[in-house]
Amino acid sequence: MRAIRLFGLVPCVVLVSATVAFGQQATQAPPFQRGYMTATAGASFADHQTPTFGIEYGEPINPHVHAYANFTYFDDLITDTAQSDLTDLAAALTRMTATTWGLTGHERGLAFSGGAKYVLSDPASPVRPYVGGGLGVLNLRRTVVETDLGDITNQVINVFGAPDGYIDAHKETTFRPMAEFVVGVGIAAGRTYVDVGYQFNDVFKTPEPFSFSQFQVGIGMRF
């Protein structure tokens, strides 16, 4: 409930604002109000920093509100808790076998989300700051590498499971629901569209709070 109360307000604010803006706009949206698609790159910040890449598509609902959908790749979202469990396991195996073990975890993330952005400036302006939010799903895939043996993910997960609880030990990949809050600015130059933004993500159904921020820049076109 911690994130639902916070992020649940964002769509409500956006919808209320959209209704007011729509009532105030009796004329057709100016030519600037067109859809866009951007390719994004940036970094996320959780227990450590990792690069992100993605694609975002947006369509105007009215002059002040854009609906959006995005797909984002996160290089590594493994938490300190998960890595600490692997380090402890390596120490235990070292004691049991009298051979040095070194285990490192890597957690690839794929996120798909959608929501709405409310434009704070004049819709005809080429520079348009915005706020918004939405809901989505995060897919996690864990890889465990031993210093000498290489990838031993299946052996580790099948025998020892995933004590941290962030992934499902009985499946190759794990899906978790998430909510996001976004703030940024869109800049138009002809058909070129640049989006610079900050995003806060909160993942649900995890044993401990799991949230991370990301900063990204998107470059694409309007159509």
C-alpha positions, 0 to 999 in steps of 0.5 A, a space after each residue: 500500500 506504500 506506493 499505491 497511495 503515492 502513485 495512485 494520486 498521479 493518474 487522478 491528478 492527470 485525469 482531473 487536469 485533462 478534463 479541465 484543459 479539455 473544457 477550456 480548449 474549444 478549438 482544435 489542438 495546434 499543429 504541435 500536438 502530434 504523436 512522437 517516438 523516441 529512442 532513450 538512453 540513460 542510467 538507473 540508480 538503486 543499490 548501484 548504477 546501471 545503464 538503461 536503453 528504451 523506446 517510448 511512444 506518445 499520443 496526444 489526448 488533448 493539448 495538455 495531456 499525452 498518453 505514453 507507453 515505453 519499453 526499457 532495458 536495465 542492464 543490472 538491477 541486482 540488489 545488495 541483499 541478493 549479492 550478499 546472499 551469494 557472497 555468503 553462499 560462496 563462503 559456505 561452499 568454500 568451507 565445505 569443499 576446501 576450494 575457493 568459490 566466488 559467486 557474482 549475481 547479475 539481474 537483467 531487467 525489462 520493463 513495459 509501462 504506460 501512463 499519461 503526462 500533463 504538459 505544464 506550459 502553453 501547448 504551442 511552446 516548443 519547450 514543454 515541461 511535464 509531470 505524470 505517471 503510470 503503471 507497468 510490469 518489470 521482468 527480472 532474469 538472474 544470472 549467477 557466475 562463478 569465478 572459475 566455472 562461469 555461468 552456474 545459474 541453474 545449479 545454484 537456483 535449483 539447489 539453493 533457491 533465491 533466499 532474497 525473494 526478489 525472483 521466483 526460483 521455480 521459473 526462468 524469469 520473474 514478473 513484478 508489478 510496478 508504478 512510476 512517477 515521471 517529470 521532465 521536459 520535451 523540446 521540439 525542433 521541426 519534426 525532431 523531438 528531444 525528451 529529458 526526464 527523471 523517473 522514479 519506479 516502485 516495484 511491488 510484491 517484493 520481500 523488502 522495499 524495491 525502488 529505483 530512480 532513472 535519468 534518461 534522454 530520448 531523441 526521436 521524431 514527431 509525426 
